């Protein structure tokens, strides 16, 4: 089945990583809770599932990395929302990669200066079916990762 149009969220300010050896959370961080809720509503509705499922790919360059997450089940007749962000620092990726190994979730969050960690997350989440760490030359032409990266 061919995928329909893909809309990427790229307005969030960063990504937070947290969890323990059994579970890991990737949290796109928006500027406000309202923006996180609006974005989550679009993602959840586009999946027509109570708990959406995403595939996550980290493309590691020499001095930066790209984060791409897209629905495991694409719908040809609807807009499919993918997440994309490019980061100029590899520090957070290396920290996440060194501890990664358990079940992974995506939760949308927002900046919250009243919290010690400076962000908070929504209760809703998406399950991540798999996490890939790849080099730019491993991105196969025509794949969803390739399409998302080219439509920046």
N, C-alpha and C positions, 0 to 999 in steps of 0.2 A: 504494500500500500504506500503510495507516495504521500509525503507529508505536505500539509497545507502551509500557509505562510507562518513564519516564525518571528515573534517579537521578543527582543532581548531586553532585559532590565539592565541598564548600565548606569542608572542615576544614583545607585547606592554608593555610599562613601567608602566602604571597605568590606572585609569579611572577617568575622571572628571565628576562631576555632576553639572548641572546648570539649571536655569529656574526660573519660578515664580509659583504662585498658579494655573495657568491655563495650563501650559505646563512644561515638565521636559525633559532634555536631558541627556542621558548617553553617554559619549564619551570615547571610548577606545583611549588612547593616545600613538601614535607611536613616534619613535625618530626623524623622518623627514617627511616632507609633502609627498615626493615621496613614502615612505613606506606606509603611510596612503592611498594614491591614489591607489597604487597597490593592497593593501588588499581590499579596497572598490570595485575596479573593479571586483575582484574575487567574492565577496559577491553578488554584483548586477547582474553579469552575471549568477551566479548559480541560481538566482531566476527568471530570464527571465521576470522580472516585472520592470516597470518604478520606482515604489516605493515598495521596498521589505517590507515584514511584518515579525516580529520576536516575539517570546514569551520569556519573561525574567524571570529568577528564581534566587533569592538570597538565598543561603543555609547558615544559620547563625550558627556557632559553638560558643563555649565559648569564644575563643580569636581570631577568624578569621572568614572570610566569603568567600564563593565562588560565583562567578558571572557566570551564564550560560545563553546564549541567542542563540536560534536556530530558523530556519525558520518555520513559521506557516505551510507552504506548502512544504513538503519534496518531492524530485524527485528521484524515484528509479533508473533511468537511468543516473543520473549525480552525480557529487560530490556535497554534501550539506555542506556548510560552517557554522560552529557554532562558537560562541565566548566563551572563557573560561578564567578565571583568578582567582587565589586564593590570598587573601590579609590577612596580619597578623594583621591589625588594623581594628577595627570596627567603628572608628570615622566617616569616610565618609559615611559608610552605615547608621549609626544612623541619621546623618544629612539628608541624602536623604530620609530615611524612615519617618522621622518626618514631612517633608514637602510634601511628595508624595501624589498625589490625582488627578492630572489632566492628560491630554493626554501626553504620553511619546514617545520620539523619540530616535533613536540611530544615532549619527553622529560620524564619525571617525575624530580624531584630531591628532595633533603632538605638540611636544615641540617647543615653539617659544619664545626665551628669549627677543625679542623686545616688547612683549605684557605685560601689567601689570599683567594679570592673568597667564602668562607664557605658555599658550597653545592657539592654534587656531584650528578651525574645518572646514571641507569641507562643501560646500553648500548642497551636496546630503545627504539624510537621509533615515532611515528605520522607519516605523511605528511600535510601540510595541502594540500588541493586548492586552496583560495583563502583569502585574508584580506580581510575587508571592514571598512572604517572608516565607521560611519554615525552619524547623529544620532538621538536618541530618537524623534522624529516620523517617521523613516523605517522604523521597525520595523512591518511589516505585521501586522495583527490575525490571530491564528490560526496564524502561522508557528511553527516550532520555537523561534526566538529569543524570540518573544512568550510562548510557553508556559513556557519555562525561567524567564524573568524574572518571570512571575506566580506561579510555584510556589516562591518563595523561602522 
